[in-house]
Amino acid sequence: MAAEKICAVIVTYNRLSSLKACIEGLYHQTREPDLIIIVNNGSSDGTKEYLDKIQNNKIHVIHQGNSGGAGGFHTGLSYFLTLDFDWAWCMDDDGLPDDCALEALINTPDFGICVKNSLVLDSGNKTIPSFSIQPSEKRHLNNEFILNYASFFNGTLIHREILLEAGLPLKKLFIHGDEVEYFYRIKNRYKYPVITVTKSRFYHPSGETLYRSEWGEQQYFKLFYFIVNFPYSNYDREIPLSKSRFLFSIFLLREFFILAGVAWKQKKYKLRKILFVLITSFLSLFRIRLQPESVRKLTNRFIKSDS
């Protein structure tokens, strides 16, 4: 695998300082990627101007409107397939690979055509995982590999043959759930090996849901898409539909009471706003699907209406 060509794919939106750190992290790799594709999702914080000034033939920049992480990786991986590369190394702009991350992925035993993922650790506490992990997987953290587990789009190395057979991320999912859907599609439907390599470290802010402690536009937006995308993100999980619906109902009840407590505590946000998100998202579940900008405008309207 050492002789194969590797292309990093970064999707960015309004996180210029994090993007700069991520690019620097790629420059410092003990085994640098052969090319870097950066998809700018319509950032308005100076990202476009910064990227346009880069003079490096190993960096290809794509500017497009905001299509979420799902649309960004769909675009980046589509472009990757037009090039002569073997592996795509995918990451969000707020992630930071350890200097040896790519080399550690490359130097694993030959699993054939597969997905290899870095172990994603909390950038604020580099001793714990950034995202929740099941006990059955957690007990393998000290092993060299964790089979059938990965935090997609955080140091995720995907062979091009998988992209050609399993397809690309579903861009209509926009955010929240697109990575879960893609993970289960590759692992369960197409039966490709998915391995987390624990010696390969990738740092990312904690995945703990922010609305457990604070509430704002982004939390409304993410909650909406979590609910709307749930049928897609669970399609290939091999969970019976009845059980899936039951578990999701329990989750929603739990989250509703958490949000109600947050709304009560903060005073300025009203419970009707949370109800609004739940109602509109359930309408979208029944194919009355709202466009991302419509969701954003509606949530902004309700958030700003504090009377």
C-alpha positions as CSV (number, residue, x, y, z in Angstrom):
1,M,0.0,0.0,0.0
2,A,3.0,2.3,0.6
3,A,3.3,2.9,-3.2
4,E,-0.3,3.7,-3.7
5,K,-1.4,7.3,-4.2
6,I,-3.5,9.0,-1.5
7,C,-5.6,12.2,-1.7
8,A,-6.9,14.0,1.4
9,V,-10.4,15.5,1.1
10,I,-11.4,18.3,3.5
11,V,-14.8,19.9,3.7
12,T,-15.0,23.4,5.2
13,Y,-17.6,25.9,6.2
14,N,-16.9,29.1,8.1
15,R,-14.0,27.7,10.3
16,L,-11.0,29.4,8.8
17,S,-8.7,29.1,11.8
18,S,-9.5,25.4,12.2
19,L,-9.1,24.9,8.4
20,K,-5.6,26.4,8.6
21,A,-4.6,24.1,11.4
22,C,-6.0,21.1,9.5
23,I,-4.0,22.0,6.4
24,E,-0.8,22.5,8.5
25,G,-1.5,19.1,10.1
26,L,-1.4,17.5,6.6
27,Y,1.8,19.3,5.8
28,H,3.4,17.8,8.9
29,Q,2.5,14.2,8.1
30,T,5.4,11.8,8.2
31,R,3.8,10.4,5.1
32,E,2.2,13.4,3.3
33,P,-0.9,12.9,1.1
34,D,-0.1,13.2,-2.6
35,L,-2.9,15.7,-3.1
36,I,-5.3,17.7,-1.0
37,I,-8.8,18.5,-2.2
38,I,-10.6,21.3,-0.2
39,V,-14.3,21.8,-0.7
40,N,-15.4,25.2,0.5
41,N,-19.2,25.1,1.2
42,G,-19.9,28.8,0.6
43,S,-18.0,30.2,3.6
44,S,-18.4,33.9,4.4
45,D,-15.5,34.3,6.9
46,G,-12.6,34.9,4.5
47,T,-12.1,31.2,3.7
48,K,-12.6,31.7,0.0
49,E,-10.0,34.6,-0.1
50,Y,-7.5,32.6,1.9
51,L,-7.8,29.5,-0.3
52,D,-7.6,31.5,-3.5
53,K,-4.2,32.9,-2.4
54,I,-2.7,29.4,-1.9
55,Q,-0.1,28.7,-4.5
56,N,0.5,25.0,-4.2
57,N,-0.1,22.6,-7.1
58,K,-0.8,19.8,-4.5
59,I,-3.9,21.6,-3.3
60,H,-7.1,21.7,-5.4
61,V,-9.9,24.0,-4.2
62,I,-13.6,23.7,-5.1
63,H,-15.9,26.5,-4.2
64,Q,-19.7,25.8,-4.0
65,G,-22.8,26.8,-2.2
66,N,-23.4,25.4,1.3
67,S,-24.6,21.8,0.8
68,G,-23.6,20.6,4.3
69,G,-21.0,18.0,5.1
70,A,-22.9,15.4,3.0
71,G,-22.9,17.6,-0.1
72,G,-19.3,18.7,0.5
73,F,-18.0,15.1,0.7
74,H,-20.2,14.1,-2.3
75,T,-18.5,16.9,-4.3
76,G,-15.0,16.2,-3.1
77,L,-15.2,12.4,-3.6
78,S,-16.8,12.9,-7.0
79,Y,-13.8,15.0,-8.0
80,F,-11.5,12.4,-6.5
81,L,-12.8,9.7,-8.7
82,T,-11.9,11.8,-11.8
83,L,-8.2,11.6,-10.7
84,D,-5.7,8.8,-10.6
85,F,-5.6,8.1,-6.9
86,D,-6.1,4.9,-4.9
87,W,-7.3,6.2,-1.5
88,A,-9.3,9.2,-0.3
89,W,-8.5,10.4,3.3
90,C,-11.6,12.3,4.4
91,M,-11.8,14.8,7.3
92,D,-13.9,17.7,8.5
93,D,-12.2,21.1,8.8
94,D,-12.2,21.1,12.7
95,G,-10.3,17.9,12.9
96,L,-6.5,17.6,13.3
97,P,-4.5,14.5,12.4
98,D,-1.6,13.5,14.5
99,D,1.7,13.8,12.6
100,C,1.9,10.0,12.2
101,A,-1.8,9.4,11.5
102,L,-1.6,8.6,7.8
103,E,1.6,6.6,8.1
104,A,0.0,4.5,10.8
105,L,-3.0,3.8,8.6
106,I,-0.8,2.8,5.7
107,N,1.4,0.5,7.7
108,T,-1.3,-1.8,8.9
109,P,-1.6,-5.4,7.7
110,D,-3.2,-5.9,4.3
111,F,-7.0,-5.9,4.7
112,G,-7.5,-5.6,1.0
113,I,-10.1,-3.1,-0.3
114,C,-11.4,-1.6,2.9
115,V,-12.0,1.5,5.0
116,K,-9.3,2.4,7.6
117,N,-10.2,5.1,10.2
118,S,-8.0,6.9,12.7
119,L,-9.0,6.7,16.4
120,V,-10.8,10.0,17.0
121,L,-9.9,11.5,20.3
122,D,-11.2,14.6,22.1
123,S,-9.0,17.6,21.1
124,G,-9.6,19.0,24.6
125,N,-8.6,15.7,26.4
126,K,-6.5,13.5,24.1
127,T,-7.0,10.5,26.3
128,I,-10.7,9.9,25.6
129,P,-12.7,9.3,22.4
130,S,-14.4,12.4,21.0
131,F,-17.6,10.5,20.1
132,S,-19.6,8.0,22.1
133,I,-18.4,4.5,21.8
134,Q,-20.2,1.2,22.6
135,P,-18.8,-0.9,25.5
136,S,-18.1,-3.8,23.1
137,E,-15.8,-1.5,21.1
138,K,-14.4,0.5,24.0
139,R,-12.8,-2.6,25.5
140,H,-10.7,-2.8,22.3
141,L,-9.2,0.7,22.6
142,N,-5.9,-0.8,23.7
143,N,-5.7,-3.2,20.8
144,E,-4.1,-2.5,17.5
145,F,-7.4,-2.5,15.7
146,I,-11.1,-2.2,16.3
147,L,-13.1,-4.1,13.7
148,N,-16.4,-2.9,12.4
149,Y,-16.1,0.5,14.1
150,A,-15.2,4.0,12.7
151,S,-16.1,7.6,13.2
152,F,-16.5,8.5,9.5
153,F,-15.1,11.7,8.0
154,N,-12.6,12.1,10.8
155,G,-9.4,10.6,9.3
156,T,-11.3,8.1,7.2
157,L,-9.3,6.4,4.5
158,I,-11.5,4.9,1.8
159,H,-10.4,2.8,-1.2
160,R,-11.6,4.1,-4.5
161,E,-13.1,0.7,-5.4
162,I,-15.5,1.2,-2.5
163,L,-16.6,4.6,-3.8
164,L,-17.2,3.1,-7.3
165,E,-19.3,0.2,-6.0
166,A,-21.1,1.6,-2.9
167,G,-21.5,5.1,-4.3
168,L,-21.0,8.5,-2.6
169,P,-22.4,10.1,0.5
170,L,-26.1,11.1,0.1
171,K,-25.9,14.8,-0.4
172,K,-29.6,15.3,0.3
173,L,-28.9,14.4,4.0
174,F,-27.1,17.8,4.3
175,I,-25.8,17.3,7.9
176,H,-26.2,15.0,10.9
177,G,-26.6,11.3,10.0
178,D,-24.9,11.3,6.6
179,E,-21.7,9.8,8.0
180,V,-23.8,7.1,9.9
181,E,-25.7,6.1,6.8
182,Y,-22.5,5.9,4.8
183,F,-20.7,3.8,7.4
184,Y,-23.5,1.2,7.6
185,R,-24.0,1.2,3.8
186,I,-20.4,0.3,3.3
187,K,-20.1,-2.2,6.2
188,N,-23.5,-3.9,6.1
189,R,-24.8,-3.6,2.6
190,Y,-21.6,-4.0,0.6
191,K,-19.7,-6.0,3.3
192,Y,-16.4,-4.2,3.1
193,P,-14.1,-4.3,6.1
194,V,-14.1,-1.2,8.3
195,I,-11.3,-0.9,10.7
196,T,-10.2,1.7,13.2
197,V,-6.4,1.7,13.6
198,T,-5.7,2.8,17.2
199,K,-2.1,3.9,16.5
200,S,-3.5,6.4,14.1
201,R,-4.7,9.4,16.1
202,F,-7.1,12.1,14.9
203,Y,-8.2,14.9,17.2
204,H,-11.7,16.5,17.1
205,P,-13.8,18.6,19.5
206,S,-16.0,16.6,21.7
207,G,-19.1,15.2,20.0
208,E,-21.2,15.8,23.1
209,T,-24.4,17.4,22.0
210,L,-24.3,21.1,22.8
211,Y,-28.0,21.5,23.4
212,R,-27.7,19.6,26.6
213,S,-26.1,22.8,28.1
214,E,-26.9,25.6,25.7
215,W,-29.4,26.3,22.9
216,G,-29.2,28.3,19.7
217,E,-29.8,28.2,16.0
218,Q,-27.2,25.5,15.2
219,Q,-28.8,23.2,17.8
220,Y,-32.3,23.7,16.3
221,F,-30.8,23.0,12.8
222,K,-29.0,19.9,13.9
223,L,-31.9,18.5,15.8
224,F,-34.1,19.0,12.7
225,Y,-31.8,17.0,10.5
226,F,-31.1,14.3,13.0
227,I,-34.8,13.5,13.0
228,V,-35.3,13.9,9.3
229,N,-32.3,11.8,8.4
230,F,-33.0,9.0,10.9
231,P,-34.7,6.6,8.4
232,Y,-31.6,6.9,6.1
233,S,-29.0,6.6,8.8
234,N,-30.7,3.5,10.1
235,Y,-31.5,1.9,6.8
236,D,-28.5,-0.5,6.8
237,R,-28.1,-1.1,10.5
238,E,-29.7,-4.5,10.4
239,I,-32.1,-3.4,13.2
240,P,-35.7,-4.6,12.8
241,L,-37.9,-1.6,11.9
242,S,-40.2,-2.1,14.9
243,K,-37.3,-2.0,17.3
244,S,-35.7,0.9,15.4
245,R,-39.0,2.9,15.8
246,F,-39.3,2.0,19.4
247,L,-35.7,3.0,20.2
248,F,-36.1,6.3,18.3
249,S,-39.3,7.1,20.2
250,I,-37.5,6.6,23.5
251,F,-34.7,8.8,22.3
252,L,-37.0,11.6,21.3
253,L,-38.8,11.5,24.6
254,R,-35.6,11.7,26.5
255,E,-34.2,14.5,24.3
256,F,-37.5,16.4,24.6
257,F,-37.3,16.5,28.4
258,I,-33.7,17.5,28.3
259,L,-34.5,20.4,25.9
260,A,-37.5,21.4,28.0
261,G,-35.2,21.7,31.0
262,V,-32.7,23.7,29.0
263,A,-35.5,26.0,27.7
264,W,-36.9,26.5,31.3
265,K,-33.4,27.2,32.7
266,Q,-32.4,29.7,30.0
267,K,-35.8,31.5,30.2
268,K,-35.2,33.4,26.9
269,Y,-36.0,30.4,24.8
270,K,-39.5,29.1,24.8
271,L,-40.7,25.5,24.7
272,R,-42.8,26.2,21.6
273,K,-39.6,26.6,19.6
274,I,-38.5,23.1,20.4
275,L,-42.1,21.9,19.6
276,F,-41.8,23.8,16.3
277,V,-38.6,21.8,15.4
278,L,-40.1,18.5,16.3
279,I,-43.3,19.2,14.3
280,T,-41.5,20.4,11.2
281,S,-39.0,17.5,11.3
282,F,-41.8,15.0,11.6
283,L,-43.6,16.6,8.7
284,S,-40.3,16.2,6.7
285,L,-40.2,12.5,7.7
286,F,-43.5,12.2,5.8
287,R,-41.9,13.6,2.6
288,I,-42.9,17.2,3.2
289,R,-39.2,17.8,3.2
290,L,-38.0,21.4,3.7
291,Q,-34.9,22.7,2.0
292,P,-31.9,23.6,4.3
293,E,-32.2,27.3,3.8
294,S,-35.9,27.2,4.6
295,V,-35.1,25.4,7.8
296,R,-32.4,27.9,8.7
297,K,-34.8,30.9,8.0
298,L,-37.6,29.4,10.0
299,T,-35.4,28.5,13.0
300,N,-33.9,32.0,13.0
301,R,-37.3,33.5,12.9
302,F,-38.4,31.5,16.0
303,I,-35.2,32.1,17.9
304,K,-35.3,35.8,17.4
305,S,-38.9,36.0,18.4
306,D,-38.4,36.0,22.2
307,S,-41.5,37.9,23.2
